[in-house]
Amino acid sequence: MQDITCCPGETFEMSTELADIFGSIGREQGYDDIVAEFTPYKEFKSSWRRSGRSVRFQISDYMIGADRGVLEDFATSLYRRLDRGPCRSIYTPRLVTWLMSREFLAQNQALYLKRSRNLTLDHRGKVHDLQDAYLSLRDQGLVRDCPDAVFNWTRRRNRMRVGYCSVLMKVIAVSSILDQPSVPPFVSEYVLYHELLHIQDGLRPDRRHHGPEFRDREHIHPRWKESEEWLRRLAAQRA
């Protein structure tokens, strides 16, 4: 795995630009002591601390490489959220376009995987293969071709959270509790299918992730009922 391919000088210039953008927009909002710096969070997120007219931002370093317009949109949105509460979305159309771009993925997917310590970084389990499950789903016409997606088993055998994904990084994780001879392969395939639907939906900041429309598509899988029964049984078992 490789980190973001920026030389130290480029990273310094980007950090300086970030501070300049957040500083100029912040002064327009009435702040006079402003710090903004890139921070190596595992997930894409940002945080801040405010005290009177002072504010300190810690911005996901996955934003390194974004152009000035995207950073300005991001800064403006964060200041609005800071002043008006958590109900406002930080995702402008220009920011969404950047986050869903091939350029963003190429710069950040490997770094995200490097930071994901619960992943085996392998689609091959001891019993089942997630790449085979993906090809089966694709050949059945249940999912579209998704060449950038990366499939992984988790190191921990989680019974409750049996799958999760990063839509931005196109990384899917399936719990290794499903990678055992007693669990039929269609169960992990179904979990993978669920996460691939999220990947295909892309970034949907203003919509419910598991609304009725999503559940209708989820139930297209031919063995969804059996799979859900298996997942309930596994969740009820003692560790």
Phi, psi and omega per residue, in radians:
M1 nan 2.462 3.130
Q2 -2.020 2.543 3.051
D3 -1.317 3.060 3.087
I4 -0.945 2.315 -3.027
T5 -1.503 1.174 3.049
C6 -2.065 2.359 3.043
C7 -1.325 2.827 -3.102
P8 -0.950 -0.661 3.128
G9 -1.131 -0.704 3.121
E10 -1.149 -0.741 3.122
T11 -1.077 -0.717 3.110
F12 -1.090 -0.747 3.141
E13 -1.110 -0.703 3.135
M14 -1.163 -0.705 3.114
S15 -1.129 -0.686 3.101
T16 -1.131 -0.740 3.117
E17 -1.117 -0.711 3.107
L18 -1.029 -0.838 -3.138
A19 -1.086 -0.683 3.139
D20 -1.131 -0.763 -3.123
I21 -1.146 -0.879 -3.125
F22 -1.151 -0.571 3.121
G23 -1.193 -0.816 -3.093
S24 -1.186 -0.725 3.132
I25 -1.226 -0.656 3.132
G26 -1.120 -0.681 3.117
R27 -1.125 -0.599 3.065
E28 -1.138 -0.474 -3.137
Q29 -1.559 0.022 3.077
G30 1.725 0.155 3.091
Y31 -1.660 2.552 -3.130
D32 -2.174 -0.131 3.092
D33 -2.246 1.789 -2.960
I34 -2.264 2.287 3.026
V35 -2.209 2.329 3.061
A36 -2.406 2.210 -3.090
E37 -2.521 2.626 3.072
F38 -1.311 2.464 -3.097
T39 -2.321 2.382 -3.079
P40 -1.442 1.164 3.021
Y41 -1.234 2.636 3.072
K42 -1.229 -0.831 3.093
E43 -1.604 2.856 3.069
F44 -1.327 1.891 3.121
K45 -2.795 2.896 3.061
S46 -2.437 2.738 3.135
S47 -2.451 2.912 3.121
W48 -2.665 2.771 3.005
R49 -2.286 2.268 -3.102
R50 -2.126 2.430 3.047
S51 -2.517 1.848 -3.101
G52 1.076 -2.112 -3.131
R53 -1.722 0.279 3.092
S54 -1.926 2.509 3.111
V55 -2.619 2.427 3.106
R56 -2.140 2.148 3.138
F57 -1.853 2.425 2.961
Q58 -2.066 1.968 -2.979
I59 -1.857 2.341 3.112
S60 -0.888 2.257 3.136
D61 -1.256 -0.057 2.975
Y62 -1.164 -0.235 3.093
M63 -1.416 -0.149 3.046
I64 -1.054 2.277 -3.105
G65 1.838 -0.282 3.072
A66 -1.205 2.551 3.134
D67 -1.356 3.014 -3.014
R68 -1.077 -0.681 -3.132
G69 -1.078 -0.720 3.114
V70 -1.137 -0.762 3.128
L71 -1.123 -0.627 3.098
E72 -1.158 -0.743 3.071
D73 -1.038 -0.780 -3.100
F74 -1.116 -0.800 3.131
A75 -1.077 -0.799 -3.137
T76 -1.057 -0.734 -3.128
S77 -1.152 -0.702 3.137
L78 -1.166 -0.679 3.088
Y79 -1.131 -0.665 3.098
R80 -1.120 -0.742 3.105
R81 -1.147 -0.686 3.129
L82 -1.034 -0.710 -3.065
D83 -1.547 -0.468 -2.996
R84 -2.029 -0.005 3.067
G85 1.773 3.029 -2.991
P86 -1.354 -0.006 -3.061
C87 -1.364 -0.287 -3.079
R88 -1.539 2.405 3.123
S89 -1.343 2.535 3.074
I90 -1.624 -0.004 -2.971
Y91 -1.745 1.770 3.015
T92 -1.442 2.822 3.111
P93 -0.962 -0.699 -3.133
R94 -1.155 -0.678 3.107
L95 -1.162 -0.734 3.108
V96 -1.061 -0.748 3.123
T97 -1.031 -0.731 3.115
W98 -1.152 -0.817 -3.068
L99 -1.149 -0.489 -3.128
M100 -1.686 0.148 -3.087
S101 -1.410 2.732 3.055
R102 -1.116 -0.555 3.128
E103 -1.105 -0.819 3.115
F104 -1.033 -0.791 -3.107
L105 -1.116 -0.765 -3.125
A106 -1.087 -0.596 -3.115
Q107 -1.356 -0.480 -2.880
N108 -2.123 -0.335 -3.030
Q109 -1.072 -0.810 -3.124
A110 -1.106 -0.657 3.122
L111 -1.165 -0.704 3.089
Y112 -1.055 -0.773 3.129
L113 -1.112 -0.677 3.119
K114 -1.075 -0.586 -3.119
R115 -1.489 -0.149 -3.058
S116 -1.595 1.509 -2.982
R117 -1.309 -0.254 -3.138
N118 -1.536 0.031 -3.099
L119 -1.757 2.498 3.072
T120 -1.341 -0.277 -3.078
L121 1.074 0.613 -3.140
D122 -2.633 2.308 3.081
H123 -1.367 -0.231 -3.139
R124 -1.577 2.117 3.054
G125 -1.672 -2.989 3.092
K126 -1.243 -0.488 -3.092
V127 -2.137 -0.857 -3.030
H128 -1.915 2.738 -3.127
D129 -2.110 2.085 -3.091
L130 -1.242 -0.478 3.073
Q131 -1.151 -0.705 3.077
D132 -1.097 -0.702 3.119
A133 -1.103 -0.740 3.108
Y134 -1.072 -0.801 -3.140
L135 -1.093 -0.642 3.085
S136 -1.112 -0.781 3.117
L137 -1.093 -0.734 3.137
R138 -1.150 -0.771 -3.111
D139 -1.179 -0.477 3.064
Q140 -1.365 -0.125 -3.105
G141 1.370 0.285 -3.118
L142 -1.445 -0.475 3.091
V143 -2.359 2.734 3.059
R144 -1.412 2.876 3.066
D145 -1.071 2.318 -3.085
C146 -2.380 1.259 -2.990
P147 -1.163 -0.363 -3.098
D148 -1.536 -0.169 -3.086
A149 -1.264 2.522 3.115
V150 -2.094 2.234 -3.070
F151 -1.884 2.365 -3.074
N152 -2.461 2.566 2.897
W153 -1.547 2.615 3.078
T154 -1.480 2.710 3.064
R155 -1.337 -0.674 3.135
R156 -1.514 2.478 -3.087
R157 -1.579 1.257 -3.085
N158 -1.298 2.252 -3.132
R159 -1.614 -0.406 -3.060
M160 -1.674 -0.853 3.103
R161 -1.713 1.526 -2.999
V162 -1.506 -0.114 3.090
G163 -2.834 2.608 3.024
Y164 -2.756 2.895 -3.121
C165 -2.613 2.766 2.909
S166 -1.865 1.952 3.140
V167 -1.124 -0.696 -3.121
L168 -1.150 -0.755 -3.057
M169 -1.583 -0.121 -3.119
K170 0.958 0.803 3.115
V171 -2.041 2.244 3.136
I172 -2.058 2.394 3.083
A173 -2.133 2.361 3.083
V174 -2.125 2.329 -3.074
S175 -1.086 2.375 3.127
S176 -1.200 -0.129 3.040
I177 -1.091 -0.393 3.137
L178 -1.544 -0.147 -3.089
D179 -1.683 1.198 3.116
Q180 -2.568 2.677 -3.042
P181 -1.030 -0.509 -3.097
S182 -1.320 -0.226 -3.123
V183 -1.798 2.100 -3.125
P184 -1.058 2.589 -3.096
P185 -1.101 -0.410 -3.118
F186 -1.188 -0.312 -3.137
V187 -1.249 -0.886 3.098
S188 -1.160 -0.550 3.074
E189 -1.099 -0.724 3.125
Y190 -1.123 -0.737 3.106
V191 -1.115 -0.744 3.083
L192 -1.066 -0.728 3.113
Y193 -1.015 -0.804 3.117
H194 -0.978 -0.820 -3.102
E195 -1.242 -0.592 3.093
L196 -1.150 -0.569 3.054
L197 -1.063 -0.710 3.088
H198 -1.119 -0.748 3.122
I199 -1.054 -0.762 -3.129
Q200 -1.169 -0.560 3.118
D201 -1.202 -0.439 -3.117
G202 1.273 -2.874 -3.114
L203 -1.348 2.063 -3.116
R204 -2.220 1.260 -2.987
P205 -1.139 -0.411 -3.068
D206 -1.890 0.278 -3.109
R207 -2.215 2.707 3.083
R208 -1.230 2.418 -3.122
H209 -1.339 -0.533 -3.066
H210 -2.198 0.832 3.122
G211 -1.343 -3.140 -3.115
P212 -1.001 -0.679 -3.123
E213 -1.131 -0.677 3.105
F214 -1.151 -0.754 -3.134
R215 -1.112 -0.617 3.094
D216 -1.081 -0.751 3.121
R217 -1.213 -0.651 3.107
E218 -1.032 -0.664 -3.086
H219 -1.366 0.006 3.021
I220 -1.239 -0.451 3.118
H221 -1.020 2.255 -3.010
P222 -1.112 -0.315 -3.102
R223 -2.168 0.596 -3.084
W224 -1.160 -0.669 -3.132
K225 -1.129 -0.822 3.111
E226 -1.061 -0.714 -3.128
S227 -1.121 -0.770 3.129
E228 -1.099 -0.650 3.094
E229 -1.124 -0.720 3.089
W230 -1.081 -0.760 -3.114
L231 -1.132 -0.656 3.090
R232 -1.144 -0.708 3.130
R233 -1.135 -0.747 3.140
L234 -1.128 -0.702 -3.131
A235 -1.142 -0.533 -3.093
A236 -1.422 -0.297 -3.136
Q237 -1.209 2.622 3.032
R238 -1.376 2.530 -3.131
A239 -1.155 nan nan
